Each structure stands twice: as C-alpha cells, then as structure tokens.
C-alpha cells in the first residue's frame, strides 16, 4: 500500500510541475505576442515616416518644376477654358522635366 501512496504522491508532484510549466509557457507566449505587436507598431511608424520623407523629397522638385512651368506659361491655368485659350510651347518645358532613373 505504501508503494501505491508513494506513486500517487509522485504523480501529483509531476502534475503540479506540469501545471506550473504550462502557466509559465502561457505567460511567455503572451509576452512574445505583445513584443510582436510592439515591433509591428514600430515598423508601421517607420514605414509611414519613410514614405512621408520620400513624398516630401519628391514634392519639392515637383513644386520647383511647377514654378518653372508657370514662369514659361504665365497664364493662370485654373480652368479648362483657359487651357484651351493658351497654347504653351512644350519644347520649352520638356528640358525641365527630370529624366526617369
């Protein structure tokens, strides 16, 4: 009978250790998930910042190009009718457009 009691006690000890290990594992999985969400937020923020920087770098040359275009074609191009009335020399504008890389 003592052998059976010792075996039962040993099994109870093992089950307690398994339960504790399972709880720790669940906590670690939650921690890893939180870390992945944090990394994802940082990556998205960095991506948005890079995209914004790229767009602003592209916008500056575009604004410069528009200023040069307006200097060559001084009419305020605000309506379709004004576009029809004014004919701009594209040969004068084309050298201002940067080549694609």
C-alpha positions, -999 to 999 in steps of 0.1 A, spaced: 0 0 0 29 23 8 42 19 -28 8 29 -42 7 60 -20 43 70 -30 34 66 -67 3 87 -63 23 114 -45 49 113 -72 23 117 -99 7 146 -80 41 163 -79 46 158 -116 12 172 -124 19 203 -103 52 208 -121 34 204 -155 7 228 -144 33 254 -133 53 250 -166 21 254 -186 13 286 -168 48 300 -174 46 289 -210 13 307 -215 28 339 -199 58 337 -222 35 332 -253 15 363 -242 48 382 -238 60 372 -272 27 382 -288 29 416 -271 65 420 -283 55 412 -319 26 437 -317 51 464 -304 75 456 -333 47 458 -358 37 492 -345 73 505 -347 77 491 -383 44 507 -394 55 540 -378 89 538 -395 74 529 -428 50 559 -426 79 582 -417 100 569 -447 70 572 -470 64 608 -458 100 617 -463 101 603 -498 69 621 -508 82 654 -494 115 649 -513 96 643 -545 72 672 -538 100 698 -537 113 691 -572 77 689 -584 69 723 -569 101 737 -585 90 723 -618 56 738 -615 72 772 -607 94 770 -638 64 759 -659 44 789 -646 72 812 -654 73 799 -690 35 798 -692 24 828 -671 -13 824 -676 -31 811 -645 -41 777 -656 -72 773 -634 -100 764 -657 -104 741 -687 -113 772 -708 -80 789 -700 -62 757 -710 -79 759 -744 -71 795 -749 -34 793 -740 -10 772 -760 23 766 -743 54 756 -761 61 721 -748 96 722 -764 104 748 -738 90 728 -709 104 693 -717 141 701 -708 129 710 -673 114 676 -666 140 653 -650 147 620 -667 134 589 -650 160 568 -632 
